[in-house]
Amino acid sequence: MLTEYQQQLRERFLSAPVTAPPSPWRPVSARGIAIGGLVGIGFAEAPAGRDVVMVVSHDGHGLFDATTGARIARDREPDADSAYPADADLTCPGLGPVAGQPVRIAGLFGGGLHTTAEGGWMIDVVSPEWPHDRVILSTGAGAYRGTLGETWWHIFDAGYSELRAAGFSPSGRTLAVATSSDLTLWTRAQPSDDAGTGGPAPSAG
């Protein structure tokens, strides 16, 4: 049975509509990047110091530029012993511009992304309608004591799919939410001239 405080928190999160993160965060693409059978994601730093996101799915590995959403590398048939992050360190070998670099993967097999970032930003995953997860971005007084739209924002509702991971890149410039069916990215960095080519791919693997 929920305590009065727990019930208040549940109602607090249930009543909060999904809204876009505030400035300086901006969406990387107009909608999530569709990735069927997504298992997990991880961050790496590519040349020029920009964030890239590695996606592991049942269809292989993909690498995306975190400021544009462009897919910059793809491996549909990774080696069987490294296709999934099953080792103790939960890594998969990088590809494309981060080839040869182990990338820590958070998701179905365990692990996690950074839950705080420079500037006082924080991420919480709450489940007022378990098993459906919601992702809360907050700063200052946070989500539990602050004011909706001022110190916290309900930025993602995973009711349609299973949440795999949510959090920041090590640099703090990228915020990601991954479910079993898609990847959603926000950034506070500006796209560079060499940040990949083309738009977000419809499927990543």
PyMOL commands that set and color helices and strands:
alter all, ss='L'
color gray80, all
select helices_A, chain A and resi 4-14+47-49+80-82+96-98+142-145
alter helices_A, ss='H'
color red, helices_A
select strands_A, chain A and resi 26-27+33-34+38-45+51-57+60-65+71-75+91-93+102-104+106-107+116-117+121-129+132-138+152-157+163-168+174-179+182-187
alter strands_A, ss='S'
color yellow, strands_A
deselect
rebuild
show_as cartoon
